[in-house]
Amino acid sequence: MTQHLTLEDYRIQASERRLTALYSRNARAVIARGLLATRSSNWMIMVSGFFEPVLYLLSMGVGLGALVGTVAGPDGQEISYAAYIAPALLAVSAMNGAVYDSTWNVFFKMNFAKLYQGMLYTSLGPLDVAIGEIFLALLRGALYATGFTAVMGLMGLLTTPVALLMIPAAVVVAFGFASFGMGITSFMKTFQQMEWVNFVMLPMFLFSATFYPLSVYPQGIQWFIQALPLWHGVELLRQISVASFSTATLIHLAYFLVMIVVGMLLTTLRLRKLFLK
């Protein structure tokens, strides 16, 4: 018996084909390949990336902290200088791990290994690749966050059980940087262009109220810093570290949710444009 399809049926089928071209629900294949590559060749880079914020915490928090003494925390209570900068360094650690995986790592896979071209010649779609690569960046960010939080605990810098929420919050921060970083990297073609990543990250690290309050800057510079993603990450984790929540906490979270959505959309559209012509 012949089945007659209506115009609406054809539209549904066309929509499903477009969705399948973007996402085949097989991001786990990208993740499995990334984990295998990390185990065989990239594990030393991951380990070295963990120690950078720990060294900053020991040198600045303990060394400089002996001179600074106590400072006002997010809730107005006096806390040690080490406890003040530790959540900020956790945000920096989440950013660094996510940005490395979503920029330089992606740059080599895209322009030299031609890995994504090979993936997209299979049944994988650009959203599979984006989800898989960003998941790997998030895994790295989660490992860094967990390890760094453990160091904070050993140093006596965790004063409330609520501070453990810094770990999932750091993953959200990493998600924002990873999704946006991969999209931006898709426009990069040369090593000289990639150097702009470090050019942007270093000042953002130094001036996003990581080591001193935002109030030390003139008002105009404060507005500029408050537009940067790392400042929102620093403030979010700093508030969680002392269980001091306010409307600002929701604003910081909303900032990263928007960053994640825009980054995922940008990455997917760019991969589709580059490799599915």
N, C-alpha and C positions, 0 to 999 in steps of 0.2 A: 504494500500500500504506500503510495507516494505521499511524502510529508511536505506540505507547502509552508514556506516560511514567510512571515509577514515582514513589513518594513521595519517594525520595531525589533524583530528577531535579528535582522541583519545589523541593526545599530548596536545591539547588545554584543553580538559576536565581534564586531569591529572594535568596540570598546575593550572587550576582553583581550583581543590580540594586541592592542596598544599597551595594555597593562602588562601582558606577558613579556612584551619587548623591553619593558622597563625593569620588571621584577619577576624572576622565576622561582622565588622562594627557596633559593639554594645558597644563601649567604654563608652557610656553614662550610661550604667547599673553600671559600676564600679564607675563612678563619682557620680551617685546618691547615691550609698551605702556609699561612702566616706563622702559625705556632710551630710548624716543622722547621721553617727557616730560622725562627728565633732560637730554637733549641740547638740548631747546628752551627749558627754563625754569629748571631746578634746578642747572645746572652751577656757578654762582657759589657757591651754598650748599655744595656738595661741596668746592670749592676752599678756601673759607674755613675749613671744619672741619678741614682738614689742618694749617693753620698754628698752631692753638691749642697742641697739645702741643709743637711745635717752638719756639714762643716761650717756653713754660715751661722747656724744656730749656736754652735759651740763657740765660734770666734766672736760673733757679735752679741749673742744673748748672754753668754757667760763672761767673756772678756770685757766688752764695752758695757755690759749690764752692771758690772761692778762699779763703774763710774757713774752711770745714769741713775741707778737705784730703782725706784718705783715710778710708774706712770699711770695715768688715768685710763681705765679700760672702757669698753663700749657702754657699760652700765654706770660709769662714773666712779666705780670703786678702784682703789689703788691696786695694781698688780705689778709683778716683777717685769723688768724689761724683756727678759727671755720669754715670759708668758705672753707678752704683747706682740712680739715679732714671730713667734712660733706658728700661729694660724696663718699669718701672711706668707711665711715660707712654705707652708703646706699648699697654699693656693699657687705659689710660684712653681712648686714641684709638680703639681697637677698640670699646670700650663706647659711646662717644659717637656714633660713626657708626652703629652698629647700633640704638641706642636712638632716635636721631632718625628714622631711616627706619621703625622699627616702632612708634613712638608718635605723634608729631605728624603725620607724613606719613599714617599709617594713619587717624588721627583725622579728618583733613579728608576723606579719600576715603570714609570710612564714614558720617560724619554730615552732610557738606555736599555733596560731589560725588555721593554715593549710587552710587559706582562699583562697589562690591562687589555691591550689589543687581542692577545691570545685568548684571554678569558671571555671577551665579548664576542669572539667568533664561535664560542660554544653556546649553550642554552642560557648562560648567565646574562643578566641584564645589568645596566649601569647602577641601578639601585642595589642589586646584590653586591656589587663590588664596593659601593660606597658604604653600605651597612657593614660588610665584612672588615674593611680597612679601619673604619671608625671604631668598630668593636675592639679590634686589636689595640688601638690607641687608648680606649677606655680601660682595657685590661691592664695596660701598663700604668695608667693613671691610678687605678684602684690599688695596684701593688705598691706603688710609691706612697699613696695616702695611708695605707694600712701600716707600712713599715715606719713612716715618719710619725704617725700617731703613737705607735708603740714606743718610739724614742722619746716622745713628749711625756708619755706615761712614766718611763724609767727616770726621767729627769724631774718628775713631780710637778709637771706643768698642766696636768689634767685635774681640775678641781671639782668637776661635776660629771656624773655619768652621761649627761646630755652631750658632752663634748665628743662622744663617740659618733654622733651624727655628722661630725666633720668629714668622716670617710665617704658616706654617700653624697654629701654636698660637694666634696672635692671631685667626685666622679662626674657630677653635673657640670662643674667648671671645666673639667677635661673634655666633656662631650661638646660644650660650646666651642672651645678652641679647636678640637679635632675636626668637627664638621665644617667649620668656617675655613680652617687651615687647608683642608684638602681641596675645597673649592677654589681658593686663591691660588694654590699651587698649580692647578690645571691651566692657569694662564702663563706660567713661567716656562721659559725655553732655554735659558742659559744659567750658568753658575753665578754670573754677575747679578742677574735678577734675583736669584735665591738669596744673595747676601742681604737683600732688603729685609728678609725675615729677621736676621740677627740685629739689623739696624733698628727695627721697630721694637723687638723684644727687650733689648738691654735697657733703653730709657724707660720703658713701661715697668720693668722690674725695679729700677732704682727710684722712680718718682711716683709710684702708685700707693703711697702711704705704707710701704712695706716696713720701713725702719723708723718712721716718725709720722706724727699726725698730719692730716691734710691741712690743718689750720696754719701750718708754718708758711704756706704759700700765699701769694697775693690772690685776691678773689678771682681774677680772670683765669689764672693758671689752675685754680681749684676747679672751675667749671670744665676746663679741658680734661683734667685728670678724671673727673667724675664721669666723663663720657667713655673712658677706656674700660675694656672688659676686666682687666686684672684688678682694678680698684674695686669693682663690684664683687669679685671673688674674694679679695682680701677682707672686705667689710663683712661679707656673708659668713665666712669661716670665723672671723674674730667675734662676731656676735654669738655664733653657736658655741664657741669655746667657753663662754661664761654664761650660757643660757639666757642671753639678753635679746629677746625678740620684740620686734616692732613692725610697723608698716614698711619701714625701710627694708626689712628682711624679705618681705614679699616682692618688693621692687627689684631687689638683687636677683631673686630667683626668676622673676619674669624676664629680666634682661637676658639671662642665659637661655631661657626657653625660646625667646624670639631668635636669639643667636643660633640655636640648634636648628630651628625650623628653616631659617633663611639659609644656613650653611648646607643642610641636607638637600634643599631644593637646588641651590647653586651647584653643588657637586654632581647631583644626578643629571641636571640639564647639560652641564659642561662635558661629562663623560659621554653622554648620548651624542652631543654635537661633534666631539672629537673622533669618536670611534664607530659610530653607527650612521655614517653618511650614506 
